[in-house]
Amino acid sequence: MMTIVTAVKGIVRYDNRILIVQRAAADSGGGTWECPGGKIDFGEQPEDSLIREIEEETGLTVIVDRIAYASSLLTHPDRQVILLVYFCITATGTVELSDEHDAYLWADESMIRKQIAPSILADFERHQIFPQLVSS
Ligand SMILES: Nc1nc2c([nH]c(=O)n2[C@H]2C[C@H](O)[C@@H](COP(=O)(O)OP(=O)(O)OP(=O)(O)O)O2)c(=O)[nH]1
């Protein structure tokens, strides 16, 4: 059966860096670096879902600033994920990871370019995320 799920992801900013997290080695896509976030629960508002997911994955309580971009990908030939990606801010940089991730990094532009999954980097370029990180 073909399914579409909606996920929310955060570009969490702190001290001129953003938070990237490495998927646990044992999970699907293990070892790849991404922005924190996850799937929207039925009936949930996207921004509430993002706050909940980031809290679960990192222990951070973020404030959602504004939408950065929307994107879509197939994680499997019959499974589509619609991604809503938001800029977020946090008052502290202290991260406590869940079992879903093995490592985290407060990354600047060059670290992001080196680490993050190519499909995410392509979205960052397409939607001019880097210039927005320095200018606001
Ligand atoms: N193209 C693109 N893909 C992204 C971005 N951010 C992001 O996490 N991804 C990818 C990584 C994942 O393969 C996919 C969906 O993330 P997800 O957390 O819902 O995970 P998943 O579908 O693999 O499901 P699960 O294993 O966590 O249950 O999206 C992005 O900004 N652009």
The ligand as a Gaussian input file, in Angstrom:
#p B3LYP/6-31G(d) Opt

LIG

0 1
 N       15.547000      15.708000       1.420000
 C       15.594000      15.859000       2.728000
 N       15.549000      14.788000       3.519000
 C       15.598000      14.998000       4.839000
 C       15.659000      16.278000       5.412000
 N       15.673000      16.143000       6.772000
 C       15.601000      14.826000       7.015000
 O       15.574000      14.327000       8.146000
 N       15.578000      14.105000       5.842000
 C       15.410000      12.681000       5.665000
 C       16.047000      11.760000       6.648000
 C       15.079000      10.589000       6.685000
 O       15.502000       9.631000       5.729000
 C       13.741000      11.121000       6.212000
 C       12.552000      11.044000       7.127000
 O       12.887000      11.193000       8.434000
 P       12.126000      10.469000       9.625000
 O       12.739000      10.995000      10.874000
 O       10.666000      10.606000       9.457000
 O       12.575000       8.969000       9.525000
 P       12.107000       7.703000       8.709000
 O       11.047000       8.034000       7.726000
 O       13.364000       7.109000       8.177000
 O       11.467000       6.769000       9.794000
 P       12.023000       6.151000      11.129000
 O       13.061000       5.150000      10.734000
 O       12.585000       7.261000      11.968000
 O       10.809000       5.560000      11.741000
 O       14.009000      12.456000       5.813000
 C       15.704000      17.393000       4.559000
 O       15.756000      18.547000       4.985000
 N       15.657000      17.139000       3.233000

